Every structure is written in C-alpha cells, then in structure tokens.
C-alpha cells in the first residue's frame, strides 16, 4: 500500500486549522459552546461543517490517500470530514495539554522567584 505522506501531513494541518477556527468562533460568539442543534453540540457541528467544506473544497478524500475508493466520491469527503472533525478534537486536547504544561512551568518559575 502506497501512502502519500504529504497528504497525511496536509490532513493533520487541516484538522489543526479546523480546531483553531472553531475555537475562534466559540470565543467570538458568547454561549455557543453550550448550545445544541439537532442533539449535537454546536462546536462539534461547526467542526464537521468546516471539515466538510475543506474536504470538498480541496478535493481531499483521506481514503484515497490509502488507495481506497468509494463508488460515490461524496462518501469519501463526508467520512474524511468526520475523521478531520474528530482529529480537530484530538488536536484541541493536545494544544490544551501543552498550554497547561506551559502555565504550570510559569507558575513554578514564579514560585521559585518568590523564594529567592
């Protein structure tokens, strides 16, 4: 199986971009992170819509990267968008962990300075 690594890296970048776009929208629109639409949290729905727009707009079908083709091309885009939206949640968690670690180091540094 031949995998185009550049497309996999592109997919990770786009998942990161989706995460950032959703975070910006959630920060700009007050209370949107608590709302639900059709039983789905609005940020999750936003991530899917953005991912689907990107997947279809860039003709990125993650399954074609692995040489898996669907009879109906839109299925690949929808599934790619679902995976990308889920990936954006993972990336959001990683970014949060990095921020928490950075904040913890800053707090420790301040405490050490006070002791001196």
C-alpha positions in Angstrom: 0.0 0.0 0.0 1.5 3.3 -1.1 0.6 6.3 1.2 1.2 9.8 0.1 2.7 11.2 3.3 2.3 14.8 2.1 -1.4 14.4 2.0 -1.4 12.8 5.5 0.5 15.8 6.8 -1.9 18.1 5.0 -4.8 16.4 6.6 -3.2 16.9 10.1 -2.7 20.6 9.3 -6.3 21.0 8.2 -7.5 19.2 11.3 -5.5 21.8 13.3 -6.9 24.6 11.2 -10.5 23.4 11.9 -9.7 23.2 15.6 -8.4 26.8 15.6 -11.4 28.1 13.5 -13.9 26.5 15.9 -12.0 27.9 18.9 -12.1 31.4 17.4 -15.8 31.1 16.6 -16.6 29.8 20.1 -14.7 32.7 21.7 -16.4 35.3 19.5 -19.9 34.1 19.9 -20.8 34.0 23.6 -22.5 30.9 24.9 -22.3 29.0 21.6 -20.2 26.2 23.3 -23.2 25.3 25.5 -25.8 25.2 22.7 -27.0 22.1 20.9 -28.5 21.8 17.5 -30.3 18.6 16.4 -29.0 17.0 19.6 -25.4 17.8 18.7 -23.1 20.3 20.5 -22.7 23.3 18.2 -18.9 23.3 18.3 -18.9 19.7 17.2 -21.3 20.5 14.4 -19.2 23.5 13.4 -16.1 21.3 13.2 -17.9 18.9 11.0 -19.3 21.6 8.7 -15.9 23.3 8.4 -14.2 19.9 7.8 -16.7 19.0 5.1 -16.2 22.4 3.4 -12.5 22.0 3.5 -12.5 18.3 2.3 -14.9 19.1 -0.6 -13.3 22.4 -1.4 -9.8 20.9 -1.6 -10.9 17.5 -3.0 -9.3 15.8 -0.1 -10.5 12.3 0.4 -8.5 10.7 3.2 -9.4 7.3 2.0 -8.0 7.9 -1.5 -4.7 8.6 0.3 -4.7 4.9 1.2 -5.9 3.9 -2.3 -9.5 3.2 -1.0 -12.1 4.5 -3.5 -15.8 4.7 -3.0 -18.4 4.2 -5.7 -19.8 7.6 -4.7 -17.0 10.2 -4.2 -19.0 12.3 -1.7 -18.9 9.4 0.7 -15.1 9.8 0.9 -15.4 13.5 1.6 -18.1 13.0 4.3 -16.0 10.3 6.0 -12.9 12.5 5.7 -14.7 15.4 7.3 -15.8 13.1 10.2 -12.3 12.0 10.8 -10.9 15.5 10.4 -13.5 16.9 12.8 -12.6 14.1 15.3 -8.9 14.9 14.7 -9.6 18.5 15.5 -10.8 17.4 18.9 -7.7 15.4 19.5 -5.6 18.4 18.4 -7.6 20.6 20.7 -6.8 18.3 23.6 -3.1 18.3 22.7 -3.0 22.1 22.5 -4.8 22.3 25.9 -2.2 19.9 27.4 0.7 22.0 26.0 -0.9 25.2 27.4 -1.5 23.6 30.8 2.1 22.4 30.9 3.4 25.9 29.9 1.2 27.5 32.6 2.4 25.0 35.2 6.0 25.8 34.3 5.3 29.6 34.6 3.7 29.1 38.0 6.6 27.1 39.2 9.0 29.7 37.9 7.1 32.5 39.7 7.2 30.5 42.9 10.9 29.9 42.6 11.5 33.6 42.1 9.4 34.5 45.2 11.5 32.0 47.3 14.7 33.9 46.3 
